[in-house]
Amino acid sequence: MNLTDSVRLKLNDYGQNRTPFLFVFDFLMQKPLIFLPDESIPVYYSFRGKSNLYPKSAFTADSVFNRIPVSSEHYKTGFDCVMNHLRYGNSFLTNYTQPTQISTNLTLEEIYCRSTARYKLLVPDEFVFFSPETFITIDKTGIIRSFPMKGTIDASVPDAEHKILTDSKEMAEHNTIVDLIRNDLSKVAKQVRVSRFRYIDYLKTRNKDLLQVSSEISGFLGLDYHQHIGDILLSLLPAGSVSGAPKKRTVEIIRESERYERGYYTGVAGLYDGNSLDSTVMIRFIEKSGNKLIYKSGGGITINSNVEKEYQELIDKVYVPFD
């Protein structure tokens, strides 16, 4: 039995017995983490009001946060690789990311405590994320919902909301990911539909404020979804919004073009409380690597993408969500 099948069966068993659990899955499902509430959980989390507490300490005054991104030439090498595959029709949308070294006097623990986000999680001395993006939710009536987030713009740009919603490249990218997620949910649910299409989320960051475009897709799993919860989760991985379409081939393109390990970045994490499930895509992610801190970010690439704009979007997404 491989690791994925072992995780699937374990989660199905927990669901059948209504046993709450916390899960943290890396992008390639090579090091999945699962914790039960009666265990001493070595991570701290806050998922839309549900959390375990982290002991607060004094914050560093006059915080410093500087970005040292990869060069535009390095970025373009991987970007060109992605574009070649898009031209050959191997992918319709590829989420291309790169690591950015950051210089800060803040610790991972301070970043976790100070960040305001729908979802945040800290693995001490390893990584922290503060994500605005929901992966899936499942409520007690068996309704599953996904909220793919595609399209980002600096909120200070004149008429920013109109520009992001009418941009043809952004619209094509968003349409592709909505179609992908709709197809994903159709594997596990019935009556799948787009409940809300291309609405705006407002994100406040330390460097600048951003507008991001999301949609909501929903379907019906049935009241007996608990006993299949492992099948449901594993069938939807990796998250479409941070991989692309078609998934299998696009993940291969990602590994070829990025030439670094995402690890837990762009994986998924979530909580099942015995009745419902809430989960997030692990973006806005900082990882400790030796004595350095690495921030991983990126965006969706389509055949109409512009390398300069995509490189700037990668840099714009390197932020911490506090003043």
Buried (B, 14 or more C-beta within 10 A) or exposed (E): EEEBEEBBEBBBEBBBEEBBBBBBBBBBBEEBBBBEEEEEEEBBBBBEEEEEEBEEEEEEEEBEBEBEBBEEEEBBEBBEBBBEBBEEEBBBBBBBBBBBBBEBEBBBBBBBBBBEBBBBBBBBEBBBBBBBBBBBBBBEEBBBBBBBBBBBBBBEEEEBBEEBBEBEBBBBBBBBBBBBBBBBBEEBBEEBEBBEEBEBBEBEBEEEEBBBBBBBBBBBBEEEBBBBBBBBBBEBBBBBBBBBBBBEBBBEBBBEBBEBBBBBBBBBBBBBBBEBBBBBBBBBBBBBEEEEBBBBBBBBBBBEBEBEEBBBBBBBBBBBBBE
